[in-house]
Amino acid sequence: MEVLKGLFPKNNTSLWICFGFLILYSCYSVDRDCKKFHTGTFEFSTLVNGEIKTSYFTRSESLEIETYENKIDSARIRWVNDCECILTKLNPISNQDKRPVQIKILSTQENEYTFEYSIVGKNDNTQRGTIKKIN
């Protein structure tokens, strides 16, 4: 027992502080009210070659229609659960376009959500963004 005596601090204050932080951290939860983002009109801005580009899209329960640089594209949307979906382009032009995209909503706020996306089966190139609901 003498060996174990040195493992525990004589002053339990630091132990209680660590325990308190653990309790507070475990109570923190990210707000994810994903259902309200299943339908509506949205905008997504991203930096492309040093320039901010914005796309707009309208989403129903099963279809997403996007406008980007005066080009319209459509995709079938399948919700895996309230916060994850798979987008599959309806009229793919290239082999890259034929591959479905997996989207996972990480957190939500009043009228926007943060998400991550990647090609299905290619988790090594996951990217993040924020989408704003405008209607």
Backbone hydrogen bonds, N-H to C=O, Kabsch-Sander energy under -0.5 kcal/mol:
donor,donor_aa,acceptor,acceptor_aa,energy
5,K,1,M,-1.2
6,G,2,E,-0.7
6,G,3,V,-0.7
7,L,4,L,-1.2
8,F,4,L,-0.7
8,F,5,K,-0.6
12,N,10,K,-0.7
14,S,11,N,-0.5
16,W,12,N,-2.3
17,I,13,T,-2.3
18,C,14,S,-2.3
19,F,15,L,-2.2
20,G,16,W,-2.3
21,F,17,I,-2.4
22,L,18,C,-2.2
23,I,19,F,-2.1
24,L,20,G,-2.5
25,Y,21,F,-2.7
26,S,22,L,-2.1
27,C,23,I,-1.0
28,Y,24,L,-0.7
28,Y,25,Y,-0.9
34,C,32,R,-1.1
36,K,33,D,-0.6
37,F,34,C,-2.3
38,H,35,K,-1.7
40,G,59,R,-2.2
42,F,57,F,-3.1
43,E,132,K,-2.3
44,F,55,S,-2.6
45,S,130,T,-0.5
46,T,53,K,-2.6
48,V,46,T,-0.6
48,V,51,E,-3.4
51,E,48,V,-1.8
53,K,46,T,-3.3
53,K,51,E,-0.5
55,S,44,F,-2.7
56,Y,67,T,-2.3
57,F,42,F,-2.1
58,T,65,I,-2.4
59,R,40,G,-3.0
60,S,63,L,-3.2
64,E,75,A,-2.7
65,I,58,T,-2.7
66,E,64,E,-0.5
66,E,73,D,-3.3
67,T,56,Y,-3.6
68,Y,71,K,-2.6
71,K,68,Y,-1.2
73,D,66,E,-2.6
75,A,64,E,-2.5
76,R,88,T,-3.1
77,I,62,S,-1.8
78,R,86,I,-2.1
80,V,78,R,-0.6
80,V,84,E,-2.1
81,N,84,E,-1.6
84,E,81,N,-0.9
85,C,103,I,-2.4
86,I,78,R,-2.2
87,L,101,V,-3.0
88,T,76,R,-2.3
89,K,97,D,-0.6
90,L,74,S,-2.4
91,N,74,S,-0.6
98,K,94,S,-1.0
99,R,95,N,-0.6
99,R,96,Q,-1.1
101,V,87,L,-2.7
102,Q,118,S,-3.3
103,I,85,C,-2.8
104,K,116,E,-2.6
105,I,83,C,-3.1
106,L,104,K,-0.5
106,L,114,T,-2.8
107,S,114,T,-1.5
108,T,31,D,-2.8
109,Q,112,E,-3.0
113,Y,131,I,-2.4
114,T,107,S,-2.4
115,F,129,G,-2.7
116,E,104,K,-2.2
117,Y,127,Q,-2.8
118,S,102,Q,-1.8
120,V,100,P,-2.5
122,K,119,I,-2.6
125,N,122,K,-1.2
126,T,123,N,-0.8
127,Q,117,Y,-2.6
129,G,115,F,-2.2
131,I,113,Y,-2.6
132,K,43,E,-2.4
133,K,111,N,-3.6
134,I,41,T,-2.6
134,I,132,K,-0.5
135,N,41,T,-1.4
